[in-house]
Amino acid sequence: EGKILIADDETDIVVILAIFLSKGYRILTATNGVETLKQVENNPDIILLDINMPGMEWLEVCQRIRDYV
């Protein structure tokens, strides 16, 4: 089963995307940059990353994800 990480600070968007994408995939969620980095430890296959989240700039999140992989 593939894993999709949905990272967005708007919970309505996370819920809607999770509903549409949940068929055949395990859904991971995060609402800020720090949570996103914690979820990366679960090795998602795809990350949907909002660029306007609190806590950490999206570019820094991307760089840290890249360093993790």
C-alpha positions as CSV (number, residue, x, y, z in Angstrom):
1,E,0.0,0.0,0.0
2,G,1.4,3.4,-1.0
3,K,1.5,6.3,1.4
4,I,0.6,9.9,0.6
5,L,1.5,12.8,3.0
6,I,-0.9,15.7,2.8
7,A,0.7,18.8,4.5
8,D,-1.6,21.8,4.7
9,D,-2.6,24.1,7.5
10,E,-6.2,24.3,6.3
11,T,-7.9,21.2,7.8
12,D,-10.8,21.3,5.3
13,I,-8.4,20.9,2.4
14,V,-6.6,18.0,4.2
15,V,-9.9,16.2,4.9
16,I,-11.1,16.6,1.3
17,L,-7.8,15.4,-0.2
18,A,-7.7,12.5,2.2
19,I,-11.2,11.4,1.2
20,F,-10.4,11.5,-2.5
21,L,-7.0,9.9,-2.2
22,S,-7.6,7.3,0.4
23,K,-8.7,4.6,-1.9
24,G,-5.7,2.2,-2.1
25,Y,-3.4,4.6,-0.2
26,R,-2.5,5.1,3.4
27,I,-2.9,8.9,4.2
28,L,-0.6,10.7,6.4
29,T,-1.3,14.3,7.4
30,A,0.5,17.4,8.8
31,T,-0.7,20.9,9.5
32,N,2.7,22.7,9.8
33,G,6.3,22.2,8.8
34,V,7.4,20.5,12.0
35,E,4.7,17.9,11.7
36,T,5.5,17.4,8.1
37,L,9.1,16.5,8.9
38,K,7.9,14.1,11.6
39,Q,5.6,12.4,9.0
40,V,8.5,12.1,6.5
41,E,10.0,9.5,8.9
42,N,7.1,7.2,7.7
43,N,8.6,7.3,4.2
44,P,5.6,8.6,2.2
45,D,5.7,7.8,-1.5
46,I,4.2,11.3,-2.4
47,I,4.1,14.5,-0.5
48,L,1.5,17.2,-1.2
49,L,3.0,20.3,0.4
50,D,1.3,23.6,0.9
51,I,3.7,26.5,0.5
52,N,2.0,28.7,3.1
53,M,2.1,26.8,6.4
54,P,3.0,28.1,9.9
55,G,6.0,27.1,11.8
56,M,8.6,26.7,9.1
57,E,9.0,28.1,5.6
58,W,8.1,25.6,2.8
59,L,11.6,25.9,1.2
60,E,13.2,24.9,4.5
61,V,10.8,21.9,4.8
62,C,11.7,20.8,1.3
63,Q,15.5,21.1,2.0
64,R,15.2,19.1,5.2
65,I,13.1,16.4,3.4
66,R,15.8,16.2,0.7
67,D,18.5,15.9,3.4
68,Y,16.4,13.1,5.1
69,V,16.1,11.1,1.9
